[in-house]
Amino acid sequence: MIYFAQAREAAGTKGEEFSLEKQSTVKTALSKAFEAHPKLRPLEKSIKVALNEEITQDDAKLQEGDRVALLPPVVGG
């Protein structure tokens, strides 16, 4: 799991690895991240998730070695 911007601040780390069961989804990985870092919860509704550098949905299946990134909303202009 890779954390960017506010997600990095909330998690207190730029990234980490989670052990997941086979057939896990992005949602499973997100649940692990929110469990490990409760300060991420306020970002839950607005965060985008990238799987191997492409925006994805929560139901996307994970495979060994996949990279999941949390991308908080970008503000500015």
N, C-alpha and C positions, 0 to 999 in steps of 0.2 A: 504494500500500500504506500502510495506516495502522496504527501500532503502539500498543498500550495496555499499561499496567502493566509487568510484567516484560519483555514483548516490546519495549517502548519503551526500557527500560534496556539490554537486550541488544543492540538494534540501534544505540543511541546517537543515535536520531533519532525524531521523532514521525511521520514519514511521508516517502514518496518515490514517484517514478514509475518504472516499468519499461517498456521497449519489448518487446512480445511479438508473436509471429506471429499471423496470423488463425487462428481456431479453437483458440486456447489455452484452457486450463482453469484453474481455481483451483489445481490441483496444479502447473501450469507456473509460475504466479506465486509459489507457495510455494517452489518449487525455486530461483527467482531470489533470493528473500529469504534463504533459507538459505545460498546461495552467497555472497551479498554480506555476510552477517552470520553467520558460523559460531557465534557465541555464542547464536543462536536455537535451534540444534539440540537442546539439552536440553529445550526446550519442545514439540518436534515432536509427541510422542504425546498431550500433554494440551491442546493449543491448540484453540480453536474458531475457525472462520473465518466471517466475515460478508461477504456480497456485497450491496452496495447496502443495507446496514443490516438484512439478514436472514441468520440462520444458514444455512449451505449446506454442501454436500458437495464433496469434492475434484474430482469429475468435472464440476462445473457449468461450462458454457461461458461465456467472457468476451466482452464486446463493448467496443468503444472507449468510453472514458469511465466504465466500471464502477469502483466503489470497493470494494476488498478490504481488510478489517480483520482483524488478528490479535488474538484475545481470549484471553488466558491464563486459567487457572482462577481463580475467585474464592474466597478463603478468608475465613472469618469467620462471625459469627453474630449 
